[in-house]
Amino acid sequence: SVVLAGSAEVSTEPADGTTGLAIDGSINLFFNELMEAGSTSLLLSNTVATTVTCALFVCVVTPTSTLSTFTAYNATFSAGVIQDLAGNSPTEFTLNVNSLGSDTTAPQVLSLIPCQISESSRSLMWYS
């Protein structure tokens, strides 16, 4: 977690500096105090628009369009993007994450186990 102004702390999912953001996914921010979305907009890498929603101790940043695969993105949380319930914004901080590739691999059958259920034959399949 990162300590911000005052006693505010934030941890993120995906973590700062890692690859793990799905191309159609969101960034979750977890705080140690109740938070709400502010009135300032947030862009990923100054180009991708987002929506910011907060409920209790969690804020969610959701891109309004699909992200590019295997791309580095940053999000600078300046004053007014998020705030505590008293209206105090945390110290400006930047989160850096990398998007994942899209899943284009068709599932494969790993095993097939015939089993008898009642009067009819059924099979169980495990996929990758």
BELVEN-V424680 format. One line per field, one symbol per residue. phi: phi as a letter, one per 20 degrees, with the letter a starting at -180 (. if undefined). burial: b if it has 24 or more other ideal C-beta (glycine too) atoms within 12 Angstrom, else e. A space follows every 10 residues. Layout:
phi=???
burial=???
This chain:
phi=.dedgmdfcc cccffgnder effddcdddd debfcbfede fcdelmcefc dcccblecdc ddfebffffl ceccceeegn fcbffeneef ggbcddcdee eeedeffcfe bccfbdcmed eccdcddf
burial=eeebeeebeb ebebebeeee bbbebbbbbb bebebbbbee ebebbeebeb ebebeeebbb bbbeeebeee eebbbbbeee bbbbeeeebb eebbbbbbbe eeeeeeeeee eeeeeeeeee eeeeeeee
